[in-house]
Amino acid sequence: MKVGERGQVTIPKEIRDKFGIAPDSEVVFQVIDGSIILKKISKTLDLAKWKGHCRESFDELGYSTVDEFIEDIRGR
């Protein structure tokens, strides 16, 4: 495999498929012990946008906190 004029390389399809690398996937290059390592960056789930969405449901069920609900369903 050759590096193109602008420093680009193509990741072989079997590797892209195996590691779920698709268009717009983010990757990072690292140098470890003299080798160049390419790692896919896992997308993080932005849970902050969901904060408070269950408040009404918990209120209707009679729970004031998520911890209280979890303790109840665990039978504690």
N, C-alpha and C positions, 0 to 999 in steps of 0.2 A: 504494500500500500504506500502511496506517495502523498506527501503533504503538498497541497495546492499553493498557488502564488500568495494567497492571503492567509496562509497558515491553517487552512481547513483540511479536515480528514473526514471520511465517511465511516461511521460505525457500522460494521457488518450487520445485516438484517437479523441473523440468528442471535446475535448478542442483544440487539435492540429488543427483539421479541422476548428473549429470556428474562431481561431485566425491566421490561415495561417502559422502555424509552421511546417516546412518541414525539411528534412535532410539538414544540413549546415546552418539552420537559426541561427542567433545569439540571445542570450538571456542574461539578466542580473538579478542577484539576489539582492534585496534590503531588508533591515530590516527597517520596519516602524511600530512604536508603538508596538514593540515586536513581530510582525508577519513577516514571510519571504514572500516576494513578488517576483514573477517571471514575468519579462516583456520581450516581444519580442522587439528587436532592429530593427527599420525600416531601410531598406537599403537606403543609400543616393545616389542620382544620381550625378555622377561626371560631372558637366556641364563644367568644365574647358576644357575638351577634345573637346568640341563642339565650343569653342570660335573661332570666325573668320570664321566659315563655311558659314555664310550668306552674307559675305562682297560682293562677286561678284554679288549675286542676288540683293542686295540693290543698288549697283552701277549701275547695268543695269536698275533698276527702277527709278534711279535718286535721291536716298536718300543717305545722308551722314551719318546718324545715325539711330539707331533703334527708338529712341524717335521721330525723325522727321516722320518716317513711321507710328508709332502708332498715332501720332497727326493727320496725314492725313486720316487714315482709320476711325478715330473717328469723322472726319468732323470738326475739329477745325482749 
